[in-house]
Amino acid sequence: MTNNHEDLWIDWVDTLSEESCLVIDDFITDHELSIFLNYFQDHLKEDDFKKAGIGTGSEFQLKSQIRGDYIRWLNRDTDTELANFFARIDQAIAMLNRYCFLSLSGSEFHMAHYPEGTFYKRHLDQFSHRSNRLISVILYLNKNWKEGDGGELKLYLENEEKTIEPIAKRIVFMRSDQVEHEVLETNVDRYSLTGWLLYQPPGLTFLA
C-alpha cells in the first residue's frame, strides 16, 4: 500500500469514527465491476440465491413484508472471481484495526439481489444475542443507476437521516451496533455485495 493510499484510509477512518458511517465512491475499478457483476449474474441464472429472512437460529423467519431480497453466501476459497474484493476487504480490516483498534478478525459476505418492488424495512444489523458484527459493508454493482430507480439506502443517524444512492462501485461502511437503516423499495433489479466485519471469525454465523 502506498503512503498516499494509507493517508486516504486515515481520513476515511476519521469519518467513520465521527459519523458512524462512511461512503466511498469508485472503491473498485471498472474492470473489477465487470468481473463481479458478471459473476453475480451468472449465479442468478443458476438459481443459486435463497430468500433472505430475519433473525437467526430458532428465531429465523421469512417475512416478505419486512425483507424482500434474495442472497447467496460467499466463500473466498471457492468464489475466486471475487478475490480482488476480498483483498480490498482485508485491507479495510487492517486499516480499521490499525487506526480504530477494533480487533477485527474476520468477515462474512453474501450477494444480495433485490428484485423490482422489494425493500428491507428499518433495522439494526447487530443481533442482541450475538454482537460480533461490528462494521456493516455494502458494495454496489448497479450499472447505469439513475434517479427514480429506487433502492436507496436510508440511514438513521444520531442527528440526521441520510439517503445514499446505490450507484456502481460505491461502498458503504457503517457501525453495525449503532446505525439503523433501511433499503427503500427498488423499481429495478438491485445488486450488491453485502456483509460484516467481525470481531471473531464467522464460524457458523451464516444465518441472517
Backbone bond lengths (Angstrom), bond angles and torsions (degrees), N, CA, C in turn:
res aa  C-N    CA-C-N  psi(-1)  N-CA   C-N-CA  omega(-1)  CA-C   N-CA-C  phi
1 M - - - 1.454 - - 1.528 109.75 -
2 T 1.327 117.12 133.75 1.454 120.45 178.85 1.516 110.28 -75.34
3 N 1.346 115.34 158.49 1.463 119.65 177.25 1.515 110.95 -60.48
4 N 1.343 116.33 -36.49 1.455 120.25 179.86 1.521 111.08 -62.81
5 H 1.356 115.88 -41.59 1.460 120.00 179.37 1.525 110.51 -66.72
6 E 1.315 116.41 -39.21 1.459 118.90 178.23 1.527 110.66 -65.66
7 D 1.333 117.31 -35.57 1.466 120.34 175.89 1.526 110.77 -61.57
8 L 1.328 116.36 -39.02 1.466 120.10 176.11 1.518 110.46 -60.15
9 W 1.334 116.10 -44.84 1.457 120.17 -179.28 1.525 111.48 -64.10
10 I 1.310 117.53 -34.65 1.465 119.79 176.74 1.527 109.92 -61.74
11 D 1.332 116.65 -43.48 1.468 120.55 177.48 1.525 110.80 -64.46
12 W 1.334 116.37 -42.69 1.463 120.17 -179.23 1.530 111.18 -64.17
13 V 1.313 116.34 -42.12 1.464 120.38 179.10 1.522 110.39 -63.11
14 D 1.321 117.10 -39.99 1.467 120.22 177.14 1.523 110.77 -59.84
15 T 1.328 116.25 -43.73 1.468 120.38 179.26 1.521 111.23 -62.62
16 L 1.332 116.88 -45.70 1.460 120.67 179.40 1.523 110.99 -61.82
17 S 1.319 117.31 -40.30 1.465 121.42 -179.58 1.522 111.58 -66.62
18 E 1.325 116.24 -39.22 1.458 120.43 -175.68 1.523 112.98 -81.09
19 E 1.334 116.88 -35.65 1.462 120.76 -171.81 1.525 113.86 -111.80
20 S 1.321 117.76 -5.33 1.475 124.07 -178.05 1.520 113.00 66.93
21 C 1.337 117.45 4.81 1.459 120.68 175.35 1.525 108.89 -150.67
22 L 1.324 114.87 157.83 1.457 121.71 -177.90 1.519 108.35 -147.57
23 V 1.330 117.19 131.07 1.464 122.85 177.46 1.524 108.22 -119.37
24 I 1.333 116.49 125.47 1.461 121.78 179.65 1.526 108.22 -124.43
25 D 1.318 117.31 123.77 1.461 121.58 175.40 1.525 110.39 -89.53
26 D 1.336 115.47 154.14 1.471 122.17 179.30 1.526 111.76 55.01
27 F 1.324 115.65 43.21 1.466 120.89 179.09 1.518 111.31 -69.75
28 I 1.341 116.52 -26.90 1.462 122.03 175.71 1.524 108.78 -123.06
29 T 1.324 116.28 166.78 1.463 121.17 179.93 1.528 110.55 -85.15
30 D 1.337 115.86 167.14 1.461 120.16 175.41 1.528 110.81 -60.78
31 H 1.322 116.50 -38.64 1.467 120.47 179.46 1.526 110.70 -63.99
32 E 1.323 117.00 -43.97 1.465 120.36 178.02 1.522 110.70 -64.29
33 L 1.318 116.84 -39.61 1.466 120.16 177.46 1.523 110.81 -57.81
34 S 1.320 117.19 -45.65 1.466 120.81 -179.76 1.523 111.35 -62.04
35 I 1.330 116.61 -43.50 1.467 120.53 179.11 1.521 110.51 -63.11
36 F 1.326 117.05 -48.48 1.464 121.20 -176.83 1.529 110.76 -64.56
37 L 1.337 116.37 -44.06 1.461 120.03 -177.32 1.522 111.18 -67.96
38 N 1.316 118.01 -41.64 1.466 120.66 177.58 1.526 110.69 -61.64
39 Y 1.316 116.53 -42.01 1.464 120.94 178.99 1.525 110.27 -64.31
40 F 1.312 116.69 -41.74 1.466 122.70 177.34 1.525 109.93 -59.19
41 Q 1.322 116.54 -50.87 1.463 120.43 -175.78 1.522 112.16 -69.70
42 D 1.318 117.55 -30.14 1.468 119.96 174.48 1.527 110.52 -60.44
43 H 1.318 117.04 -42.43 1.463 120.13 -179.61 1.526 111.74 -73.84
44 L 1.318 117.35 -28.76 1.464 119.26 172.41 1.526 110.18 -61.84
45 K 1.321 116.46 -43.78 1.460 120.85 -179.89 1.523 111.34 -64.03
46 E 1.328 116.35 -31.11 1.463 121.04 -179.67 1.524 112.27 -83.99
47 D 1.326 116.35 2.33 1.469 122.03 177.69 1.529 111.73 58.57
48 D 1.335 115.74 43.94 1.465 121.31 -177.78 1.530 113.35 -89.56
49 F 1.319 117.26 -1.46 1.461 120.30 -175.50 1.528 111.09 -92.96
50 K 1.327 115.36 149.85 1.458 121.61 177.89 1.522 109.81 -122.31
51 K 1.323 115.03 150.80 1.466 119.98 178.36 1.515 109.64 -61.17
52 A 1.322 116.62 129.23 1.461 121.12 -179.96 1.521 110.27 -82.04
53 G 1.331 115.18 150.77 1.454 120.47 179.51 1.509 111.42 -126.31
54 I 1.315 115.49 -167.24 1.457 121.77 177.63 1.525 108.65 -124.94
55 G 1.337 116.09 150.65 1.456 120.49 -179.30 1.516 111.81 82.10
56 T 1.326 116.36 173.83 1.464 122.26 178.66 1.521 110.01 -132.70
57 G 1.335 115.01 162.88 1.461 120.07 175.37 1.517 112.52 55.70
58 S 1.329 116.62 -131.18 1.461 121.86 -177.95 1.523 112.38 -69.26
59 E 1.344 117.31 -13.88 1.460 121.28 -179.24 1.529 112.47 -94.53
60 F 1.331 117.30 0.92 1.463 120.80 -177.93 1.524 110.41 -66.60
61 Q 1.346 115.42 132.97 1.457 120.93 -179.95 1.523 109.69 -142.71
62 L 1.330 115.94 148.85 1.459 122.19 170.75 1.519 107.77 -98.64
63 K 1.322 116.81 116.65 1.462 121.38 -178.30 1.524 108.96 -137.11
64 S 1.332 115.74 95.31 1.459 120.63 -176.68 1.517 112.46 -65.13
65 Q 1.335 116.97 -21.43 1.461 119.26 178.33 1.522 111.98 -75.00
66 I 1.350 116.22 -10.47 1.467 121.49 177.29 1.523 111.05 -110.72
67 R 1.328 116.29 -43.22 1.466 120.87 -173.99 1.517 110.36 -141.14
68 G 1.343 116.87 128.91 1.457 119.24 -174.12 1.508 116.19 -119.85
69 D 1.333 118.05 7.87 1.462 119.45 -175.28 1.522 112.51 -84.08
70 Y 1.329 113.98 165.19 1.462 123.02 175.20 1.526 107.46 -119.78
71 I 1.338 116.40 139.95 1.461 119.17 -172.55 1.528 111.93 -131.67
72 R 1.324 113.75 157.93 1.467 121.99 172.10 1.522 107.10 -137.04
73 W 1.340 116.94 117.32 1.457 121.06 -178.51 1.524 110.63 -68.42
74 L 1.324 116.07 145.33 1.459 122.60 -177.54 1.519 111.60 -102.36
75 N 1.321 114.79 148.57 1.459 122.71 175.36 1.528 107.19 -131.68
76 R 1.317 117.05 116.20 1.469 119.23 -174.51 1.526 112.36 -64.16
77 D 1.332 118.24 -21.05 1.463 120.71 179.74 1.525 112.16 -75.29
78 T 1.322 116.96 -28.17 1.463 120.44 -177.89 1.527 113.20 -111.47
79 D 1.311 117.83 -27.43 1.470 121.32 178.60 1.534 109.37 -88.86
80 T 1.324 115.02 62.31 1.467 120.07 -171.58 1.530 112.81 -69.76
81 E 1.333 117.55 -20.15 1.463 119.58 176.97 1.527 111.44 -64.05
82 L 1.323 116.53 -18.26 1.463 121.28 -179.96 1.525 112.00 -101.33
83 A 1.324 117.23 19.33 1.467 120.93 -176.69 1.523 112.14 -56.68
84 N 1.334 117.54 -39.90 1.466 119.90 179.85 1.522 111.41 -65.37
85 F 1.324 116.35 -35.54 1.462 119.84 176.73 1.524 110.49 -63.47
86 F 1.329 116.59 -48.24 1.467 119.39 -179.81 1.529 111.06 -62.99
87 A 1.330 116.75 -35.24 1.468 119.82 178.07 1.525 110.68 -63.78
88 R 1.319 116.69 -39.61 1.468 120.18 179.01 1.530 110.89 -69.03
89 I 1.317 116.31 -35.87 1.461 119.53 177.01 1.525 110.13 -66.90
90 D 1.319 117.40 -41.66 1.468 120.39 177.10 1.527 110.76 -60.62
91 Q 1.316 115.79 -38.14 1.464 120.11 177.18 1.531 110.31 -64.20
92 A 1.330 116.44 -42.20 1.467 120.11 177.85 1.524 110.89 -61.45
93 I 1.331 116.56 -42.94 1.464 120.37 178.48 1.524 110.36 -60.08
94 A 1.325 116.64 -44.36 1.470 120.30 -179.64 1.524 111.36 -61.50
95 M 1.322 116.77 -42.52 1.465 120.16 -179.11 1.529 111.75 -69.52
96 L 1.317 116.96 -40.56 1.467 120.00 178.99 1.523 111.03 -67.05
97 N 1.319 116.42 -37.65 1.468 119.13 176.54 1.528 111.19 -66.26
98 R 1.322 115.78 -38.92 1.466 119.62 -177.09 1.526 111.88 -69.19
99 Y 1.338 116.19 -40.82 1.463 118.77 -170.99 1.529 114.34 -108.33
100 C 1.333 117.30 -14.32 1.472 120.16 177.75 1.525 112.47 -113.77
101 F 1.333 117.07 -8.57 1.467 121.59 178.70 1.533 111.50 55.81
102 L 1.336 115.87 46.74 1.463 120.37 -175.06 1.524 113.55 -89.87
103 S 1.321 119.21 -16.58 1.470 122.68 -176.84 1.524 111.93 58.54
104 L 1.326 116.41 38.11 1.461 120.37 174.49 1.522 109.26 -66.97
105 S 1.334 116.24 138.37 1.460 118.98 -176.45 1.518 113.74 -136.01
106 G 1.311 117.90 11.14 1.451 119.54 179.58 1.512 111.12 -178.25
107 S 1.324 115.07 -178.54 1.463 120.75 178.73 1.520 109.14 -154.35
108 E 1.321 115.42 161.90 1.466 121.70 171.97 1.521 107.12 -141.90
109 F 1.337 115.68 135.65 1.460 120.29 -175.38 1.523 111.16 -140.10
110 H 1.318 114.86 153.52 1.452 120.89 172.97 1.525 109.85 -140.25
111 M 1.314 115.60 159.14 1.455 121.34 167.16 1.523 107.16 -79.11
112 A 1.324 117.20 137.14 1.463 120.70 179.17 1.527 109.57 -123.97
113 H 1.328 115.49 122.88 1.462 121.75 178.69 1.522 108.83 -116.65
114 Y 1.325 115.48 118.49 1.460 121.22 173.32 1.524 108.07 -103.29
115 P 1.339 118.25 107.10 1.462 119.71 175.68 1.531 110.71 -67.46
116 E 1.298 115.89 163.17 1.463 121.39 178.16 1.534 110.32 -51.68
117 G 1.329 116.11 133.19 1.459 121.41 177.18 1.516 114.93 90.24
118 T 1.329 118.16 1.04 1.467 120.35 -178.45 1.526 111.28 -103.22
119 F 1.335 115.25 169.25 1.464 122.65 -173.23 1.516 108.29 -163.34
120 Y 1.339 115.90 179.36 1.464 121.96 173.70 1.518 106.11 -144.20
121 K 1.316 115.96 114.18 1.457 121.61 -175.99 1.536 111.73 -63.99
122 R 1.304 115.40 165.76 1.468 122.65 -176.51 1.533 111.14 -54.57
123 H 1.335 115.53 132.62 1.462 120.41 -176.80 1.525 110.02 -160.98
124 L 1.315 115.05 171.01 1.465 123.76 174.32 1.522 107.66 -117.23
125 D 1.325 118.27 138.96 1.464 120.92 -173.64 1.524 114.18 -77.86
126 Q 1.310 117.98 -28.67 1.463 119.93 -175.71 1.525 110.27 -82.63
127 F 1.337 116.57 126.60 1.458 121.28 178.56 1.521 110.47 -75.24
128 S 1.326 116.77 145.19 1.465 120.58 -177.90 1.525 111.97 -64.98
129 H 1.351 117.36 -30.70 1.459 121.07 -177.04 1.528 112.69 -101.21
130 R 1.353 116.80 1.75 1.460 120.06 178.67 1.520 107.60 -147.88
131 S 1.319 115.55 101.06 1.464 120.28 -168.66 1.524 113.55 -102.34
132 N 1.342 117.70 24.82 1.467 118.44 -175.98 1.526 113.56 -81.79
133 R 1.334 118.08 -10.32 1.459 120.23 174.86 1.531 108.63 -81.41
134 L 1.330 116.58 113.04 1.464 119.97 -177.61 1.521 112.84 -104.11
135 I 1.331 116.84 -42.71 1.460 121.03 -177.86 1.528 109.26 -127.04
136 S 1.321 116.74 124.96 1.466 121.73 174.96 1.526 109.18 -88.80
137 V 1.332 116.06 142.91 1.465 121.16 -175.50 1.525 109.39 -134.98
138 I 1.330 116.47 134.24 1.466 121.50 176.75 1.521 108.75 -134.54
139 L 1.333 116.77 121.72 1.463 122.01 173.69 1.524 108.07 -110.17
140 Y 1.324 116.74 121.09 1.463 121.13 -176.32 1.526 111.71 -89.06
141 L 1.342 114.87 142.54 1.461 122.16 -177.65 1.524 111.57 -122.40
142 N 1.322 117.68 25.52 1.466 121.77 -170.98 1.527 111.86 -92.62
143 K 1.326 115.58 93.43 1.463 120.24 177.76 1.528 109.96 -66.19
144 N 1.321 115.89 141.43 1.465 122.85 173.68 1.522 113.30 61.99
145 W 1.360 117.19 26.08 1.461 118.63 175.04 1.525 108.92 -62.97
146 K 1.344 116.06 139.52 1.462 120.72 179.38 1.518 109.52 -138.46
147 E 1.328 115.40 161.32 1.457 120.77 179.28 1.523 109.76 -56.79
148 G 1.314 116.17 133.49 1.454 121.54 -176.52 1.515 112.87 102.78
149 D 1.341 116.63 -15.84 1.467 119.82 178.10 1.523 111.84 -73.90
150 G 1.337 116.94 -20.85 1.464 120.58 178.23 1.516 112.40 75.64
151 G 1.348 114.75 -166.98 1.452 120.45 179.30 1.510 114.49 76.95
152 E 1.337 117.40 17.15 1.458 119.88 178.78 1.527 110.93 -66.58
153 L 1.318 115.08 154.51 1.461 122.46 174.24 1.524 107.69 -95.03
154 K 1.315 117.10 122.36 1.463 121.10 178.64 1.519 109.16 -107.38
155 L 1.325 116.25 122.17 1.458 122.40 -179.18 1.517 109.90 -103.61
156 Y 1.329 115.72 136.53 1.459 122.13 176.42 1.524 107.54 -106.40
157 L 1.332 115.13 90.36 1.454 121.43 -177.73 1.518 110.12 -86.95
158 E 1.317 116.08 173.40 1.468 120.54 -174.18 1.523 112.27 -59.78
159 N 1.325 117.01 -41.40 1.461 120.05 -174.99 1.520 114.32 -118.30
160 E 1.318 117.32 3.88 1.461 119.43 -178.45 1.524 110.39 -163.27
161 E 1.315 114.76 166.69 1.451 122.07 170.09 1.523 107.73 -110.48
162 K 1.311 116.30 140.23 1.463 120.91 -177.25 1.522 108.96 -130.32
163 T 1.328 116.63 133.21 1.458 121.75 178.28 1.523 109.29 -111.32
164 I 1.329 116.00 126.22 1.464 122.29 -174.16 1.526 109.37 -115.55
165 E 1.318 116.38 124.93 1.458 121.18 179.02 1.534 109.98 -76.29
166 P 1.333 117.34 137.40 1.479 121.08 -174.81 1.525 113.25 -85.33
167 I 1.330 116.24 58.11 1.462 119.54 -175.23 1.529 110.97 -82.18
168 A 1.313 115.26 151.59 1.465 121.74 -176.23 1.521 111.76 -58.10
169 K 1.324 115.29 140.17 1.472 125.80 176.74 1.529 113.01 77.42
170 R 1.315 117.47 0.47 1.475 120.80 176.73 1.523 109.28 -86.75
171 I 1.333 116.40 136.16 1.457 121.03 176.44 1.521 109.29 -121.40
172 V 1.322 115.06 144.61 1.463 122.28 178.88 1.522 108.67 -122.16
173 F 1.323 116.35 130.89 1.461 123.33 170.65 1.522 107.26 -114.79
174 M 1.341 118.01 137.45 1.464 120.33 176.34 1.517 110.25 -152.25
175 R 1.318 115.43 155.75 1.454 121.42 179.82 1.524 109.72 -69.20
176 S 1.325 116.36 119.82 1.466 121.04 -176.80 1.520 112.76 -66.79
177 D 1.336 116.90 -26.66 1.459 120.90 -176.07 1.518 113.12 -93.69
178 Q 1.329 117.89 -4.14 1.458 120.15 -173.32 1.522 114.98 -124.03
179 V 1.311 117.60 -33.73 1.465 120.13 -169.22 1.526 111.20 -99.24
180 E 1.326 115.91 104.81 1.457 119.88 170.49 1.529 107.88 -73.37
181 H 1.329 115.49 144.76 1.457 118.93 -175.72 1.519 110.17 -155.76
182 E 1.318 115.80 166.20 1.458 120.81 175.34 1.522 109.41 -146.98
183 V 1.327 115.32 157.29 1.455 122.07 172.18 1.521 106.79 -101.81
184 L 1.331 115.76 117.39 1.455 119.90 179.45 1.527 110.26 -69.99
185 E 1.317 116.09 156.75 1.465 120.32 -176.84 1.527 110.69 -55.72
186 T 1.323 114.75 132.77 1.455 119.71 -179.51 1.525 110.66 -98.41
187 N 1.312 115.80 143.33 1.461 121.97 179.05 1.523 112.24 -102.40
188 V 1.322 115.82 -1.07 1.472 122.59 176.50 1.523 107.65 -140.21
189 D 1.321 117.31 167.41 1.462 119.76 173.85 1.528 109.19 -60.79
190 R 1.318 115.98 134.74 1.477 121.86 -176.22 1.521 108.55 -122.76
191 Y 1.336 116.31 127.39 1.455 121.92 -174.50 1.527 110.86 -120.75
192 S 1.326 116.04 139.73 1.467 119.98 174.77 1.525 110.05 -156.99
193 L 1.331 114.67 160.08 1.458 122.53 165.05 1.517 105.40 -103.63
194 T 1.317 116.38 119.19 1.464 121.58 -170.07 1.522 109.90 -128.38
195 G 1.320 116.37 141.34 1.457 118.50 178.05 1.506 113.01 -177.85
196 W 1.332 114.56 -158.73 1.460 120.62 -172.22 1.521 110.43 -142.12
197 L 1.316 114.70 146.48 1.450 122.20 169.34 1.517 106.65 -93.89
198 L 1.332 115.86 130.77 1.460 121.45 -164.86 1.520 112.78 -111.82
199 Y 1.313 113.57 149.98 1.459 121.00 174.82 1.519 111.16 -73.58
200 Q 1.339 116.36 -20.80 1.459 121.72 179.21 1.521 107.67 -144.49
201 P 1.341 119.40 161.39 1.458 120.67 -179.83 1.519 111.19 -56.17
202 P 1.347 117.95 151.59 1.454 121.05 -172.92 1.514 115.48 -62.84
203 G 1.343 118.50 -35.07 1.462 119.75 -179.40 1.515 111.11 54.18
204 L 1.334 116.33 -125.18 1.460 121.58 -178.35 1.519 110.63 -104.37
205 T 1.329 116.70 50.65 1.464 119.20 -176.14 1.518 112.65 -102.09
206 F 1.330 118.72 7.17 1.461 120.19 -176.36 1.535 110.16 -77.55
207 L 1.315 116.28 65.77 1.460 120.15 -173.04 1.514 113.17 -124.35
208 A 1.320 118.03 -7.86 1.463 119.34 -174.88 1.519 111.33 -82.07
